[in-house]
Amino acid sequence: MLRLRAELDGLIAHLYGLTEEEFSHILSTFPLVAEEIKAAALGEFKRGGLAGADGGPPPGG
């Protein structure tokens, strides 16, 4: 469940056109969300989120 949430969060951040810095700042504003979840979401954002959203490899991968 953690991975799915992280993938979705990362994908949504990409869809909104956020930079890594912007997404990191947004994640930091949710004090009740566990750091593990925030780190996983940021990791998925960096990876491309949901394996490129089409089931294929992430962008650049």
Contacts in CASP RR format, 6 or more apart in sequence:
PFRMAT RR
TARGET T0000
AUTHOR 0000-0000-0000
METHOD contacts of the structure
MODEL  1
MLRLRAELDGLIAHLYGLTEEEFSHILSTFPLVAEEIKAAALGEFKRGGL
AGADGGPPPGG
2 36 0 8 1.000
2 37 0 8 1.000
2 40 0 8 1.000
3 40 0 8 1.000
3 44 0 8 1.000
5 37 0 8 1.000
5 40 0 8 1.000
5 41 0 8 1.000
6 37 0 8 1.000
6 40 0 8 1.000
6 41 0 8 1.000
6 43 0 8 1.000
6 44 0 8 1.000
7 44 0 8 1.000
7 49 0 8 1.000
7 50 0 8 1.000
7 51 0 8 1.000
8 50 0 8 1.000
9 41 0 8 1.000
9 44 0 8 1.000
9 45 0 8 1.000
10 23 0 8 1.000
10 41 0 8 1.000
10 42 0 8 1.000
10 43 0 8 1.000
10 44 0 8 1.000
10 45 0 8 1.000
10 48 0 8 1.000
10 49 0 8 1.000
10 50 0 8 1.000
11 44 0 8 1.000
11 48 0 8 1.000
11 49 0 8 1.000
11 50 0 8 1.000
11 52 0 8 1.000
11 53 0 8 1.000
13 22 0 8 1.000
13 23 0 8 1.000
13 26 0 8 1.000
13 41 0 8 1.000
13 45 0 8 1.000
14 45 0 8 1.000
14 48 0 8 1.000
14 49 0 8 1.000
18 26 0 8 1.000
18 45 0 8 1.000
20 42 0 8 1.000
20 45 0 8 1.000
20 46 0 8 1.000
23 41 0 8 1.000
23 42 0 8 1.000
23 45 0 8 1.000
24 42 0 8 1.000
27 33 0 8 1.000
27 38 0 8 1.000
27 41 0 8 1.000
27 42 0 8 1.000
28 38 0 8 1.000
30 38 0 8 1.000
44 50 0 8 1.000
47 58 0 8 1.000
48 58 0 8 1.000
48 59 0 8 1.000
49 58 0 8 1.000
51 57 0 8 1.000
51 58 0 8 1.000
52 58 0 8 1.000
52 59 0 8 1.000
END
